[in-house]
Amino acid sequence: MFRHLLVSGGQTANLSRSEADVIAEELVRLGIPDDILILESEATNTGENVRFGRAKVAEVIGLDEIRTIATIIQSQQ
């Protein structure tokens, strides 16, 4: 379904690791190949997820390679 998956999220007060690292670990456990993951682990809010995630994608694969985008937002409740 996809060649790359961006996982964005920095460290929060509740975690000793970044949200991106925690989510990536679970994705790999569920069978997603780790070599397709692009991790951005500095963002602390939604705006930073977008800005920092875009910069990380540009760095890793280049923005001109993007054809479609799907967004999934995890809500902590």
PyMOL CGO cylinders between C-alpha atoms (Angstrom):
from pymol import cmd
from pymol.cgo import CYLINDER

trace = [
    CYLINDER, 0.00, 0.00, 0.00, 2.88, 2.39, 0.66, 0.3, 1, 1, 1, 1, 1, 1,
    CYLINDER, 2.88, 2.39, 0.66, 6.64, 2.62, 0.18, 0.3, 1, 1, 1, 1, 1, 1,
    CYLINDER, 6.64, 2.62, 0.18, 7.38, 4.84, 3.15, 0.3, 1, 1, 1, 1, 1, 1,
    CYLINDER, 7.38, 4.84, 3.15, 5.69, 5.66, 6.43, 0.3, 1, 1, 1, 1, 1, 1,
    CYLINDER, 5.69, 5.66, 6.43, 6.48, 8.83, 8.38, 0.3, 1, 1, 1, 1, 1, 1,
    CYLINDER, 6.48, 8.83, 8.38, 6.12, 8.49, 12.14, 0.3, 1, 1, 1, 1, 1, 1,
    CYLINDER, 6.12, 8.49, 12.14, 6.39, 11.82, 13.94, 0.3, 1, 1, 1, 1, 1, 1,
    CYLINDER, 6.39, 11.82, 13.94, 6.42, 12.66, 17.63, 0.3, 1, 1, 1, 1, 1, 1,
    CYLINDER, 6.42, 12.66, 17.63, 8.93, 13.76, 20.22, 0.3, 1, 1, 1, 1, 1, 1,
    CYLINDER, 8.93, 13.76, 20.22, 9.38, 12.92, 23.85, 0.3, 1, 1, 1, 1, 1, 1,
    CYLINDER, 9.38, 12.92, 23.85, 6.53, 13.79, 26.18, 0.3, 1, 1, 1, 1, 1, 1,
    CYLINDER, 6.53, 13.79, 26.18, 6.40, 14.08, 29.95, 0.3, 1, 1, 1, 1, 1, 1,
    CYLINDER, 6.40, 14.08, 29.95, 4.88, 10.58, 30.16, 0.3, 1, 1, 1, 1, 1, 1,
    CYLINDER, 4.88, 10.58, 30.16, 7.58, 8.78, 28.13, 0.3, 1, 1, 1, 1, 1, 1,
    CYLINDER, 7.58, 8.78, 28.13, 11.31, 8.26, 28.47, 0.3, 1, 1, 1, 1, 1, 1,
    CYLINDER, 11.31, 8.26, 28.47, 11.53, 7.74, 24.67, 0.3, 1, 1, 1, 1, 1, 1,
    CYLINDER, 11.53, 7.74, 24.67, 10.05, 9.70, 21.79, 0.3, 1, 1, 1, 1, 1, 1,
    CYLINDER, 10.05, 9.70, 21.79, 6.52, 8.95, 20.63, 0.3, 1, 1, 1, 1, 1, 1,
    CYLINDER, 6.52, 8.95, 20.63, 7.96, 8.14, 17.18, 0.3, 1, 1, 1, 1, 1, 1,
    CYLINDER, 7.96, 8.14, 17.18, 10.25, 5.47, 18.67, 0.3, 1, 1, 1, 1, 1, 1,
    CYLINDER, 10.25, 5.47, 18.67, 7.44, 3.90, 20.70, 0.3, 1, 1, 1, 1, 1, 1,
    CYLINDER, 7.44, 3.90, 20.70, 5.04, 3.85, 17.73, 0.3, 1, 1, 1, 1, 1, 1,
    CYLINDER, 5.04, 3.85, 17.73, 7.73, 2.54, 15.35, 0.3, 1, 1, 1, 1, 1, 1,
    CYLINDER, 7.73, 2.54, 15.35, 8.56, -0.30, 17.72, 0.3, 1, 1, 1, 1, 1, 1,
    CYLINDER, 8.56, -0.30, 17.72, 4.91, -1.36, 17.78, 0.3, 1, 1, 1, 1, 1, 1,
    CYLINDER, 4.91, -1.36, 17.78, 4.57, -1.06, 13.99, 0.3, 1, 1, 1, 1, 1, 1,
    CYLINDER, 4.57, -1.06, 13.99, 7.57, -3.34, 13.51, 0.3, 1, 1, 1, 1, 1, 1,
    CYLINDER, 7.57, -3.34, 13.51, 6.13, -5.78, 16.05, 0.3, 1, 1, 1, 1, 1, 1,
    CYLINDER, 6.13, -5.78, 16.05, 2.94, -5.82, 13.97, 0.3, 1, 1, 1, 1, 1, 1,
    CYLINDER, 2.94, -5.82, 13.97, 4.87, -6.64, 10.80, 0.3, 1, 1, 1, 1, 1, 1,
    CYLINDER, 4.87, -6.64, 10.80, 5.69, -3.30, 9.18, 0.3, 1, 1, 1, 1, 1, 1,
    CYLINDER, 5.69, -3.30, 9.18, 9.26, -3.47, 7.80, 0.3, 1, 1, 1, 1, 1, 1,
    CYLINDER, 9.26, -3.47, 7.80, 11.50, -1.07, 9.69, 0.3, 1, 1, 1, 1, 1, 1,
    CYLINDER, 11.50, -1.07, 9.69, 13.28, -0.02, 6.49, 0.3, 1, 1, 1, 1, 1, 1,
    CYLINDER, 13.28, -0.02, 6.49, 10.18, 1.80, 5.22, 0.3, 1, 1, 1, 1, 1, 1,
    CYLINDER, 10.18, 1.80, 5.22, 9.81, 3.90, 8.38, 0.3, 1, 1, 1, 1, 1, 1,
    CYLINDER, 9.81, 3.90, 8.38, 10.92, 7.53, 8.43, 0.3, 1, 1, 1, 1, 1, 1,
    CYLINDER, 10.92, 7.53, 8.43, 11.20, 8.67, 12.04, 0.3, 1, 1, 1, 1, 1, 1,
    CYLINDER, 11.20, 8.67, 12.04, 10.93, 12.26, 13.17, 0.3, 1, 1, 1, 1, 1, 1,
    CYLINDER, 10.93, 12.26, 13.17, 11.44, 12.39, 16.93, 0.3, 1, 1, 1, 1, 1, 1,
    CYLINDER, 11.44, 12.39, 16.93, 11.63, 16.08, 17.85, 0.3, 1, 1, 1, 1, 1, 1,
    CYLINDER, 11.63, 16.08, 17.85, 8.07, 17.38, 17.31, 0.3, 1, 1, 1, 1, 1, 1,
    CYLINDER, 8.07, 17.38, 17.31, 6.13, 18.37, 20.43, 0.3, 1, 1, 1, 1, 1, 1,
    CYLINDER, 6.13, 18.37, 20.43, 2.86, 19.52, 18.84, 0.3, 1, 1, 1, 1, 1, 1,
    CYLINDER, 2.86, 19.52, 18.84, 0.82, 19.09, 15.67, 0.3, 1, 1, 1, 1, 1, 1,
    CYLINDER, 0.82, 19.09, 15.67, 2.37, 22.08, 13.90, 0.3, 1, 1, 1, 1, 1, 1,
    CYLINDER, 2.37, 22.08, 13.90, 5.85, 20.72, 14.55, 0.3, 1, 1, 1, 1, 1, 1,
    CYLINDER, 5.85, 20.72, 14.55, 4.74, 17.25, 13.38, 0.3, 1, 1, 1, 1, 1, 1,
    CYLINDER, 4.74, 17.25, 13.38, 3.94, 18.82, 10.02, 0.3, 1, 1, 1, 1, 1, 1,
    CYLINDER, 3.94, 18.82, 10.02, 7.01, 21.07, 9.75, 0.3, 1, 1, 1, 1, 1, 1,
    CYLINDER, 7.01, 21.07, 9.75, 9.57, 18.63, 11.11, 0.3, 1, 1, 1, 1, 1, 1,
    CYLINDER, 9.57, 18.63, 11.11, 7.96, 15.67, 9.33, 0.3, 1, 1, 1, 1, 1, 1,
    CYLINDER, 7.96, 15.67, 9.33, 8.06, 17.49, 5.99, 0.3, 1, 1, 1, 1, 1, 1,
    CYLINDER, 8.06, 17.49, 5.99, 11.72, 18.34, 6.51, 0.3, 1, 1, 1, 1, 1, 1,
    CYLINDER, 11.72, 18.34, 6.51, 12.55, 14.72, 7.42, 0.3, 1, 1, 1, 1, 1, 1,
    CYLINDER, 12.55, 14.72, 7.42, 10.76, 13.41, 4.31, 0.3, 1, 1, 1, 1, 1, 1,
    CYLINDER, 10.76, 13.41, 4.31, 12.60, 15.96, 2.17, 0.3, 1, 1, 1, 1, 1, 1,
    CYLINDER, 12.60, 15.96, 2.17, 15.90, 14.82, 3.69, 0.3, 1, 1, 1, 1, 1, 1,
    CYLINDER, 15.90, 14.82, 3.69, 15.26, 11.07, 3.34, 0.3, 1, 1, 1, 1, 1, 1,
    CYLINDER, 15.26, 11.07, 3.34, 13.43, 10.67, 0.02, 0.3, 1, 1, 1, 1, 1, 1,
    CYLINDER, 13.43, 10.67, 0.02, 12.82, 14.14, -1.42, 0.3, 1, 1, 1, 1, 1, 1,
    CYLINDER, 12.82, 14.14, -1.42, 9.51, 15.96, -1.64, 0.3, 1, 1, 1, 1, 1, 1,
    CYLINDER, 9.51, 15.96, -1.64, 9.30, 15.45, -5.40, 0.3, 1, 1, 1, 1, 1, 1,
    CYLINDER, 9.30, 15.45, -5.40, 8.82, 11.71, -4.75, 0.3, 1, 1, 1, 1, 1, 1,
    CYLINDER, 8.82, 11.71, -4.75, 5.54, 12.26, -2.88, 0.3, 1, 1, 1, 1, 1, 1,
    CYLINDER, 5.54, 12.26, -2.88, 2.40, 11.39, -4.86, 0.3, 1, 1, 1, 1, 1, 1,
    CYLINDER, 2.40, 11.39, -4.86, -0.19, 10.91, -2.11, 0.3, 1, 1, 1, 1, 1, 1,
    CYLINDER, -0.19, 10.91, -2.11, -0.44, 11.52, 1.62, 0.3, 1, 1, 1, 1, 1, 1,
    CYLINDER, -0.44, 11.52, 1.62, -2.60, 9.77, 4.19, 0.3, 1, 1, 1, 1, 1, 1,
    CYLINDER, -2.60, 9.77, 4.19, -2.78, 11.07, 7.75, 0.3, 1, 1, 1, 1, 1, 1,
    CYLINDER, -2.78, 11.07, 7.75, -3.50, 9.13, 10.90, 0.3, 1, 1, 1, 1, 1, 1,
    CYLINDER, -3.50, 9.13, 10.90, -3.64, 11.04, 14.16, 0.3, 1, 1, 1, 1, 1, 1,
    CYLINDER, -3.64, 11.04, 14.16, -3.32, 9.11, 17.39, 0.3, 1, 1, 1, 1, 1, 1,
    CYLINDER, -3.32, 9.11, 17.39, -5.33, 10.49, 20.25, 0.3, 1, 1, 1, 1, 1, 1,
    CYLINDER, -5.33, 10.49, 20.25, -4.14, 9.85, 23.78, 0.3, 1, 1, 1, 1, 1, 1,
    CYLINDER, -4.14, 9.85, 23.78, -7.07, 9.59, 26.14, 0.3, 1, 1, 1, 1, 1, 1,
]
cmd.load_cgo(trace, "trace")
